[in-house]
Amino acid sequence: MISAIDITYISSNTVAIKLTFTPIDMVIRNQDKRFALIGTTLLPIYSWNKIANAIKILDLPSYLSGIDWLSGLFYRQAATWLIQQVELLYQWFPWLDRIEYLPWWERSIIYLGGKKFYINNGGDVENQIRNYQLLKKYYKEYAQLEDIDLWSLEKDKVIVRKF
């Protein structure tokens, strides 16, 4: 996103143009629509193929596919808060397939290698990640798990479902 254009006269028929870009904090994907989150502002993206691959992507659930507006997305929490949590999830799960955010519930579903992890964004996300790490390390049947629910119970409890 271009935030400033500086045009400097060099000589006759010659100018220098300097473009200043504002980095995109995150891309929010709502089915076939994409929105750039910059600070607290959501802007529609019309040229998706021009966006760098390093930008984090947050998917919205399919039941929001007909909605063109996302004005209430940050009603209960700040955009910066969500950006920090998504960065944390990508840091701990760098190989994740995607993150689906459930707006107005402050919940995320992480899709990772055929497994689904349920995260409570309103709770202590780092503690939920620690619970996941302990589960992966000590639960003998971890490979057979399909769903890992980290959002439902308090403190050091996890609900799991096998294949």
C-alpha positions as CSV (number, residue, x, y, z in Angstrom):
1,M,0.0,0.0,0.0
2,I,1.4,3.4,-1.0
3,S,1.3,5.9,1.8
4,A,3.2,8.8,0.1
5,I,4.4,9.9,-3.3
6,D,7.3,12.4,-3.4
7,I,8.0,14.0,-6.8
8,T,11.3,15.9,-7.1
9,Y,12.2,18.0,-10.1
10,I,15.6,17.0,-11.4
11,S,15.9,18.9,-14.7
12,S,14.0,19.7,-17.8
13,N,11.7,16.7,-18.7
14,T,13.1,14.7,-15.7
15,V,11.6,14.1,-12.3
16,A,12.4,11.6,-9.6
17,I,9.5,9.8,-8.0
18,K,9.8,8.2,-4.5
19,L,7.1,5.9,-3.3
20,T,6.7,5.1,0.4
21,F,4.9,1.9,1.2
22,T,3.0,1.1,4.3
23,P,3.4,-2.6,5.2
24,I,0.4,-4.7,5.5
25,D,0.0,-6.2,9.0
26,M,-2.1,-9.1,7.9
27,V,-4.4,-10.3,5.1
28,I,-8.0,-11.3,6.1
29,R,-9.4,-13.7,3.6
30,N,-13.2,-14.0,3.3
31,Q,-13.6,-16.8,0.7
32,D,-12.8,-15.0,-2.7
33,K,-12.4,-11.6,-1.1
34,R,-9.2,-10.3,0.5
35,F,-8.7,-7.4,2.9
36,A,-5.4,-5.7,3.9
37,L,-5.3,-4.9,7.6
38,I,-3.1,-1.9,8.2
39,G,-3.1,-0.7,11.7
40,T,-6.9,-0.7,12.5
41,T,-8.0,-0.2,8.9
42,L,-9.3,-2.9,6.6
43,L,-8.9,-2.1,2.9
44,P,-10.1,-4.4,0.0
45,I,-7.3,-6.0,-2.1
46,Y,-7.9,-6.1,-5.8
47,S,-4.6,-7.4,-7.0
48,W,-3.9,-10.5,-4.8
49,N,-1.0,-11.7,-6.9
50,K,1.0,-8.6,-6.0
51,I,1.0,-9.3,-2.2
52,A,4.2,-10.7,-0.7
53,N,4.1,-14.3,0.5
54,A,5.5,-13.4,4.0
55,I,2.3,-11.7,5.1
56,K,0.2,-13.6,7.6
57,I,-3.2,-14.7,6.3
58,L,-6.3,-15.1,8.5
59,D,-9.3,-16.9,7.1
60,L,-12.9,-16.2,8.0
61,P,-15.4,-19.1,8.1
62,S,-17.5,-19.9,5.0
63,Y,-20.7,-18.8,6.6
64,L,-19.5,-15.2,6.2
65,S,-18.9,-15.7,2.4
66,G,-21.8,-13.4,1.4
67,I,-20.7,-10.5,3.6
68,D,-18.8,-7.7,1.9
69,W,-18.3,-5.6,5.1
70,L,-16.2,-6.5,8.1
71,S,-16.9,-3.4,10.2
72,G,-17.7,-5.3,13.3
73,L,-14.7,-7.6,13.1
74,F,-12.8,-5.7,15.8
75,Y,-15.8,-4.9,18.0
76,R,-14.7,-6.8,21.1
77,Q,-10.9,-6.7,20.6
78,A,-8.4,-4.4,19.0
79,A,-6.9,-5.2,15.6
80,T,-3.4,-5.0,17.1
81,W,-4.3,-7.6,19.7
82,L,-5.4,-10.0,17.0
83,I,-2.3,-9.3,14.9
84,Q,-0.1,-10.2,17.9
85,Q,-2.0,-13.4,18.5
86,V,-1.8,-14.5,14.9
87,E,2.0,-13.7,14.9
88,L,2.3,-15.9,18.0
89,L,0.4,-18.8,16.4
90,Y,2.5,-18.6,13.3
91,Q,5.6,-18.6,15.4
92,W,4.6,-21.7,17.4
93,F,3.0,-23.5,14.4
94,P,5.2,-22.3,11.4
95,W,4.1,-25.3,9.3
96,L,0.3,-24.7,9.8
97,D,-2.0,-25.0,6.8
98,R,-4.2,-22.1,7.8
99,I,-5.9,-20.2,10.7
100,E,-9.6,-19.7,10.6
101,Y,-10.8,-16.9,12.9
102,L,-14.4,-16.9,14.3
103,P,-15.2,-13.2,14.6
104,W,-17.2,-12.1,17.6
105,W,-16.4,-15.3,19.5
106,E,-12.6,-14.6,19.9
107,R,-11.8,-18.2,18.8
108,S,-9.5,-19.6,16.2
109,I,-9.2,-23.0,14.5
110,I,-5.7,-24.0,13.4
111,Y,-5.5,-26.5,10.6
112,L,-2.3,-28.5,10.7
113,G,-1.5,-31.7,8.9
114,G,-5.0,-33.1,9.1
115,K,-5.5,-32.0,12.7
116,K,-7.6,-29.2,14.0
117,F,-6.6,-27.2,17.1
118,Y,-9.1,-25.0,18.8
119,I,-7.7,-21.8,20.4
120,N,-9.4,-19.4,22.7
121,N,-8.1,-15.9,21.7
122,G,-9.8,-14.4,24.7
123,G,-7.7,-16.6,27.1
124,D,-4.0,-17.1,27.6
125,V,-2.9,-18.3,24.2
126,E,0.6,-19.1,25.4
127,N,-0.7,-21.3,28.1
128,Q,-2.9,-23.1,25.5
129,I,0.2,-23.6,23.4
130,R,2.1,-25.0,26.4
131,N,-0.8,-27.5,27.0
132,Y,-0.5,-28.5,23.3
133,Q,3.2,-29.1,23.6
134,L,2.8,-31.2,26.8
135,L,0.0,-33.2,25.0
136,K,2.2,-33.8,22.0
137,K,5.2,-34.8,24.2
138,Y,3.4,-37.1,26.7
139,Y,0.2,-38.4,25.1
140,K,1.0,-41.8,23.6
141,E,-1.8,-41.7,21.0
142,Y,-1.1,-38.2,19.8
143,A,-0.6,-39.4,16.2
144,Q,-4.2,-40.7,16.1
145,L,-5.7,-37.4,17.3
146,E,-7.9,-35.4,14.9
147,D,-9.3,-32.6,17.0
148,I,-7.4,-30.9,19.9
149,D,-9.7,-28.6,21.9
150,L,-7.6,-26.1,23.9
151,W,-10.3,-23.5,24.3
152,S,-13.0,-25.3,26.2
153,L,-11.6,-26.1,29.6
154,E,-9.8,-24.1,32.2
155,K,-6.0,-24.1,32.9
156,D,-4.3,-27.4,32.1
157,K,-7.0,-29.4,30.6
158,V,-7.4,-30.5,26.9
159,I,-10.3,-32.3,25.1
160,V,-9.2,-34.6,22.3
161,R,-10.9,-36.7,19.6
162,K,-9.2,-39.6,17.8
163,F,-9.7,-40.6,14.1
